[in-house]
Amino acid sequence: MPTSQIGIEWVNDYHSAFWPDLKNCQEEAERFRSRLNGTPSFSWGNDMAWDQDFEEQGASFWHPTGKDSKWADNVDIVFYSGHGESAGPRFGDTSHDQGQIKHAELRLGNVDLEWAIFDCCFVLEDGGDYWKNSWDMFQGLHYMFGFHTKAGDDAARGEVFADYLNSGETMRHAWIKACQDTESSSRQWGYLRASSSGTDTYNEKWFSAGTVSKDPDPNTQTIYYLRGAC
Protein backbone atom coordinates (compact mmCIF):
# COMPACT_ATOMS: atom_id res chain seq x y z
CA MET A 1 0.00 0.00 0.00
CA PRO A 2 1.46 3.41 -0.93
CA THR A 3 2.07 6.04 1.71
CA SER A 4 -0.97 8.31 1.74
CA GLN A 5 -0.25 12.01 2.32
CA ILE A 6 -2.73 14.29 4.10
CA GLY A 7 -2.67 18.10 3.86
CA ILE A 8 -4.91 20.56 5.70
CA GLU A 9 -5.60 24.29 5.69
CA TRP A 10 -8.05 26.29 7.76
CA VAL A 11 -9.05 29.86 8.58
CA ASN A 12 -10.77 31.19 11.69
CA ASP A 13 -9.50 34.81 11.52
CA TYR A 14 -10.83 36.81 8.58
CA HIS A 15 -9.98 40.46 9.37
CA SER A 16 -13.15 41.45 7.52
CA ALA A 17 -16.47 43.09 8.30
CA PHE A 18 -18.07 41.07 5.50
CA TRP A 19 -16.57 37.68 6.46
CA PRO A 20 -17.00 37.16 10.22
CA ASP A 21 -14.48 35.14 12.16
CA LEU A 22 -15.11 31.43 12.65
CA LYS A 23 -14.39 29.33 15.73
CA ASN A 24 -13.97 25.67 14.86
CA CYS A 25 -12.10 25.42 11.56
CA GLN A 26 -8.69 24.71 13.09
CA GLU A 27 -10.07 22.03 15.36
CA GLU A 28 -12.05 20.43 12.56
CA ALA A 29 -9.12 20.24 10.13
CA GLU A 30 -6.65 19.05 12.76
CA ARG A 31 -9.02 16.36 14.00
CA PHE A 32 -9.45 15.16 10.42
CA ARG A 33 -5.70 14.92 9.89
CA SER A 34 -4.98 13.24 13.22
CA ARG A 35 -7.78 10.70 12.79
CA LEU A 36 -7.32 9.61 9.17
CA ASN A 37 -4.97 6.68 8.57
CA GLY A 38 -2.05 8.15 6.64
CA THR A 39 0.96 10.42 6.82
CA PRO A 40 0.38 14.04 7.90
CA SER A 41 1.91 16.54 5.51
CA PHE A 42 1.38 20.31 5.62
CA SER A 43 -0.89 22.22 8.00
CA TRP A 44 -1.44 25.93 7.36
CA GLY A 45 -3.89 28.09 9.26
CA ASN A 46 -5.20 31.66 9.52
CA ASP A 47 -2.74 34.10 7.92
CA MET A 48 -0.44 31.25 6.90
CA ALA A 49 -3.21 29.64 4.81
CA TRP A 50 -3.15 31.04 1.26
CA ASP A 51 -5.32 30.45 -1.77
CA GLN A 52 -2.23 30.11 -3.99
CA ASP A 53 -1.43 26.84 -2.18
CA PHE A 54 -4.30 25.31 -4.18
CA GLU A 55 -3.77 27.09 -7.51
CA GLU A 56 -1.84 26.12 -10.62
CA GLN A 57 1.15 28.25 -11.56
CA GLY A 58 0.24 30.22 -14.66
CA ALA A 59 -3.30 28.87 -14.99
CA SER A 60 -4.79 32.35 -14.82
CA PHE A 61 -3.37 35.28 -16.77
CA TRP A 62 -4.43 37.72 -14.06
CA HIS A 63 -3.19 35.73 -11.04
CA PRO A 64 -0.35 33.44 -12.19
CA THR A 65 1.00 32.86 -8.67
CA GLY A 66 -0.09 29.30 -7.88
CA LYS A 67 1.98 26.86 -5.84
CA ASP A 68 -0.27 23.81 -5.82
CA SER A 69 2.53 21.50 -7.02
CA LYS A 70 4.26 22.11 -3.67
CA TRP A 71 1.17 21.94 -1.47
CA ALA A 72 -2.40 20.90 -2.34
CA ASP A 73 -1.54 18.91 -5.46
CA ASN A 74 1.45 17.25 -3.80
CA VAL A 75 -0.63 15.15 -1.37
CA ASP A 76 -3.31 12.50 -1.83
CA ILE A 77 -6.07 14.28 0.07
CA VAL A 78 -6.42 17.94 1.05
CA PHE A 79 -8.96 19.33 3.49
CA TYR A 80 -9.87 23.02 3.74
CA SER A 81 -12.18 24.46 6.41
CA GLY A 82 -13.33 28.08 6.26
CA HIS A 83 -15.71 30.48 4.57
CA GLY A 84 -16.83 30.00 1.00
CA GLU A 85 -19.25 31.02 -1.74
CA SER A 86 -20.14 29.72 -5.18
CA ALA A 87 -17.07 31.49 -6.61
CA GLY A 88 -14.78 29.49 -4.31
CA PRO A 89 -13.34 29.18 -0.78
CA ARG A 90 -12.34 32.37 1.01
CA PHE A 91 -9.15 33.04 2.98
CA GLY A 92 -8.32 35.55 5.68
CA ASP A 93 -5.03 36.73 4.14
CA THR A 94 -5.52 38.47 0.79
CA SER A 95 -1.88 39.53 0.28
CA HIS A 96 -0.96 36.26 -1.46
CA ASP A 97 -3.01 36.35 -4.66
CA GLN A 98 -6.59 37.60 -4.03
CA GLY A 99 -7.70 35.50 -1.04
CA GLN A 100 -10.06 33.24 -2.99
CA ILE A 101 -9.58 30.04 -4.97
CA LYS A 102 -11.10 30.94 -8.32
CA HIS A 103 -12.09 28.13 -10.67
CA ALA A 104 -9.83 29.50 -13.42
CA GLU A 105 -6.80 28.89 -11.20
CA LEU A 106 -7.56 25.27 -10.27
CA ARG A 107 -5.92 22.39 -12.14
CA LEU A 108 -5.94 19.59 -9.58
CA GLY A 109 -4.59 16.08 -9.96
CA ASN A 110 -1.89 16.60 -12.56
CA VAL A 111 0.72 16.07 -9.82
CA ASP A 112 -0.80 13.74 -7.23
CA LEU A 113 -4.07 14.84 -5.60
CA GLU A 114 -7.02 12.44 -5.67
CA TRP A 115 -9.52 14.12 -3.30
CA ALA A 116 -10.18 17.76 -2.41
CA ILE A 117 -12.54 18.68 0.43
CA PHE A 118 -13.75 22.27 0.71
CA ASP A 119 -15.77 22.25 3.92
CA CYS A 120 -17.37 25.65 3.47
CA CYS A 121 -20.62 27.18 2.29
CA PHE A 122 -21.88 27.12 -1.33
CA VAL A 123 -18.62 26.10 -3.07
CA LEU A 124 -20.45 23.23 -4.79
CA GLU A 125 -23.68 25.12 -5.34
CA ASP A 126 -25.70 23.70 -8.23
CA GLY A 127 -25.10 26.07 -11.14
CA GLY A 128 -22.18 27.83 -9.43
CA ASP A 129 -18.70 28.50 -10.80
CA TYR A 130 -17.22 25.18 -9.70
CA TRP A 131 -20.20 23.26 -11.04
CA LYS A 132 -19.91 25.00 -14.41
CA ASN A 133 -16.14 24.68 -14.76
CA SER A 134 -15.40 21.28 -13.27
CA TRP A 135 -13.93 19.89 -16.51
CA ASP A 136 -10.98 22.29 -16.39
CA MET A 137 -10.39 21.91 -12.64
CA PHE A 138 -10.21 18.10 -12.78
CA GLN A 139 -6.83 17.14 -14.22
CA GLY A 140 -6.56 13.70 -12.63
CA LEU A 141 -8.58 14.62 -9.54
CA HIS A 142 -11.14 11.97 -8.53
CA TYR A 143 -13.54 13.90 -6.26
CA MET A 144 -14.27 17.36 -4.93
CA PHE A 145 -16.46 17.44 -1.81
CA GLY A 146 -18.30 20.40 -0.33
CA PHE A 147 -21.73 21.94 0.16
CA HIS A 148 -24.49 23.11 -2.15
CA THR A 149 -25.94 25.23 0.69
CA LYS A 150 -24.66 26.89 3.80
CA ALA A 151 -22.65 24.70 6.16
CA GLY A 152 -22.19 24.92 9.90
CA ASP A 153 -18.94 25.77 11.66
CA ASP A 154 -18.66 22.24 13.03
CA ALA A 155 -15.58 20.96 14.86
CA ALA A 156 -16.47 17.29 14.51
CA ARG A 157 -17.23 16.82 10.79
CA GLY A 158 -13.64 16.22 9.68
CA GLU A 159 -13.12 13.58 12.33
CA VAL A 160 -16.43 11.87 11.49
CA PHE A 161 -15.48 11.85 7.80
CA ALA A 162 -12.09 10.33 8.63
CA ASP A 163 -13.67 7.64 10.79
CA TYR A 164 -15.99 6.59 7.97
CA LEU A 165 -13.05 6.46 5.55
CA ASN A 166 -10.98 4.37 7.95
CA SER A 167 -13.89 1.96 8.44
CA GLY A 168 -14.16 1.16 4.72
CA GLU A 169 -16.98 3.37 3.48
CA THR A 170 -16.63 4.54 -0.11
CA MET A 171 -15.32 8.06 -0.46
CA ARG A 172 -18.72 9.40 -1.53
CA HIS A 173 -20.69 7.64 1.21
CA ALA A 174 -18.20 8.75 3.86
CA TRP A 175 -18.78 12.40 2.94
CA ILE A 176 -22.55 12.04 2.74
CA LYS A 177 -22.75 10.29 6.10
CA ALA A 178 -20.42 12.79 7.79
CA CYS A 179 -22.59 15.67 6.54
CA GLN A 180 -25.79 13.95 7.62
CA ASP A 181 -24.32 13.32 11.08
CA THR A 182 -23.31 16.95 11.58
CA GLU A 183 -25.86 19.11 9.72
CA SER A 184 -29.62 19.63 9.73
CA SER A 185 -31.74 18.16 6.93
CA SER A 186 -32.39 21.68 5.60
CA ARG A 187 -28.81 21.83 4.31
CA GLN A 188 -27.31 19.94 1.37
CA TRP A 189 -23.96 18.28 0.77
CA GLY A 190 -22.49 18.10 -2.72
CA TYR A 191 -19.73 16.43 -4.66
CA LEU A 192 -18.16 16.34 -8.11
CA ARG A 193 -16.74 13.03 -9.35
CA ALA A 194 -14.61 12.32 -12.42
CA SER A 195 -14.72 9.08 -14.38
CA SER A 196 -13.23 7.75 -17.60
CA SER A 197 -12.74 4.38 -19.26
CA GLY A 198 -11.01 1.88 -16.96
CA THR A 199 -11.66 3.81 -13.74
CA ASP A 200 -13.94 3.03 -10.80
CA THR A 201 -14.10 6.20 -8.77
CA TYR A 202 -17.73 5.42 -7.86
CA ASN A 203 -16.70 2.52 -5.61
CA GLU A 204 -13.26 3.65 -4.48
CA LYS A 205 -12.24 3.85 -0.83
CA TRP A 206 -9.45 5.37 1.21
CA PHE A 207 -6.02 3.75 0.76
CA SER A 208 -5.94 1.85 4.05
CA ALA A 209 -9.49 0.51 3.69
CA GLY A 210 -9.93 -0.62 0.10
CA THR A 211 -9.19 -0.02 -3.57
CA VAL A 212 -8.36 3.37 -5.07
CA SER A 213 -9.20 3.92 -8.72
CA LYS A 214 -6.59 4.92 -11.23
CA ASP A 215 -6.74 8.59 -12.21
CA PRO A 216 -9.44 9.63 -14.71
CA ASP A 217 -8.14 10.83 -18.06
CA PRO A 218 -8.84 14.59 -18.24
CA ASN A 219 -9.09 14.36 -22.04
CA THR A 220 -11.95 11.83 -22.03
CA GLN A 221 -13.46 12.16 -18.55
CA THR A 222 -17.08 12.58 -17.57
CA ILE A 223 -17.83 14.73 -14.53
CA TYR A 224 -20.79 13.79 -12.35
CA TYR A 225 -22.45 16.10 -9.86
CA LEU A 226 -24.63 15.02 -6.96
CA ARG A 227 -26.20 16.83 -4.04
CA GLY A 228 -28.66 15.83 -1.37
CA ALA A 229 -30.16 16.55 2.02
CA CYS A 230 -28.01 16.23 5.10
N, C-alpha and C positions, 0 to 999 in steps of 0.2 A: 504493500500500500504506500503510495507517495506521501511525503510530508505535506500536510495541508496548512496553508498560511492564512492567518486571520488578521485583518486590519480594521481598526475602528476610528471614527472621528465623531465629535459631538460638540454642541454649542449650547450653553446655558445663558451666557452674557452677550447681549445684542447691542448695547450702546445706542438704542434707537427708540424714539417715541412711537414709531409705527410697529416695530417688532418687539413686543415685551419680552423680558427675560423669562427663561424657563427654569425649572428646578431639578428635573430628574434625568436629563439627557446623559450626563456623565455616568450616573449610576447604571442606567439602562445599558449603555454601550459596554461598560466595563464588566457588568454581570454577564452579558452575552459572550464576551471574549473569554472570560475566566471559566465559563461553563462548557463551552463548545469544545469537543475533542479535536485538538489540533495544536498548531504552534503559533503563539501570539507573535504578531509582527508589530507594525506601528500603532501608536495611540496618540492622536492629536486632539486637543480640546480647546474651547474658547478661542482666544486670539491666535492660537497656534494651529487651529483648524482652518484650512484655506480651500476655496473652491478649485484652485488650480491643481490641487492634489488629485482631482478626479478627471481633469481635462487633458485632451490630446494636444501635444505641442504642434502648433501651426494649423490646427483644425479650423479655427476661425480667423479670418483676416483681421478683425477688429481686436481680438484678444488672443494673440498667439503665444500664450504664456504657460501652457499646460505642462504638468509634470506627472501625468498619470503613470508613465512607464516606471517611475521610481516608487510610486505609492499605490494608488488604488488598483491599477492594472498589473501590479507586480505581486499580488496575493491571489488566493483562490476565492475568498469571500471578503467583502467589505461591507461594513455596517455604519450608516450615518444616522444620528439622532439629532433633530433640531427642527426649526421652522421650515416651512415649504409652501409653495403655491404651484399652480399648474405650469408655470414657466420654469420650475426647478427648485431644489433645496436652497435655503438661505443660510448665510454665514454671518457671524458677528463682526469679523474683520473684513473690511472692503478695500484694504490697501494692497492686496495681492489679487490682481484681476478685479472683478467687479462685485465679488461677494455673493455670486449666485452661479450655480452650475447650469448654464444654458445648454439646450439640446444640441446646438450647432457645434459645441465644443466637446461633446462626448463621442468617443470611439472606443468602446470597452470590449476587451477580450482579445485584442490583437497581440497582447503580450501574454497574459495568463488568466485573467479574471473570469470565473464562471458565474458568480452570483453577486449582485449588487442589491443591498437593502437600503432604501431611503425611508426611514421611519419618521415621516413628517406629513403634514396635511397636503392633500390635493395634488401631489406630484404625479400620481397616476390617474388623474381625473379623466373620465371618458370624454374624448374630444379635445383634451389639452395638448400642450406642445410635445410632451413625451409620447403620448399616444399617437400623435400625427407623424412623428419623426423617428419612430423606433427602428426602422430599417437602417438608417445611418448610424444610430448609436450602438447597435448590436454588430460587433465585428469579431464574433467568436463567443460573446457573452451568451449564457444559457437563459438566465432569468433576471428580471428586475422586479423587486417587490416594493410595495408601498401602499398608499391609500387613495381611493377615489374621492373620499370626503375628508372632513376634519378628522384628526386623530388626537387622542389624549396624551398628555405628558406623563407617560406611565413608566415607572422604574422597573417593572417586572417583565415587560413584553420580550425584551431581548433574551432574558434567561429562559423564559417559557419556550420561545422559539428554539433555542439551543437544545433544551431538553427533548423536544420532539424530534429534532434532527438526530441527536445521539441515540434515541430509542428506535430509529429505523423508519420513521415516517418519510414519505416522499417530500422533496423540497416544497412543492406546492401545498400539500396538506399541512405540513409543519407551519407554514406561514398563516394559512387560513385558520387553523386551530388556535395558534397563538393570538391572533387578532380577536377571535371569538371569545377567548378566555379573558381578554383584557379590555374589551370595548363593549359599548351598548349596541343593541341590534339596529339602532338608527344610523349607525355609521357603516361604511363599506370599505373593505380591503380591496386591493387590486394587484394584479401582476401581469407582466409581459413575458412571454416565453418564445424562444426561437427554436425552430426545428428545420432540418433538411434531411435529405436521403441518407440513411444509415445511422441516424441519431435516435436516441430515445430519452429526450429530456423530460417527457411527460411522466415517466416512471422513475427518474433518477433520484438518488438519495445522497446524503452526506458521505464523504469518503470512508469514515470509520464504520458506517452502518449499512453499506450496500454498494450498488454499482453507479458510477458516474458516467454519463453519456460522453461520447467524443464531442468536440466542438462543432456546432452548426457552421455550415459554409455560408459566409455572408453574401456570396454571389448568387446563391440559389435558395436561401432560407425563406421560410414562412414565419411571420410573427403572429402569435396568438395573444389576445387580450381577454382577461376575465376579471370580473369584479362581483362582489356579493356581500350580503349582510353579515355583519359581525355577530 
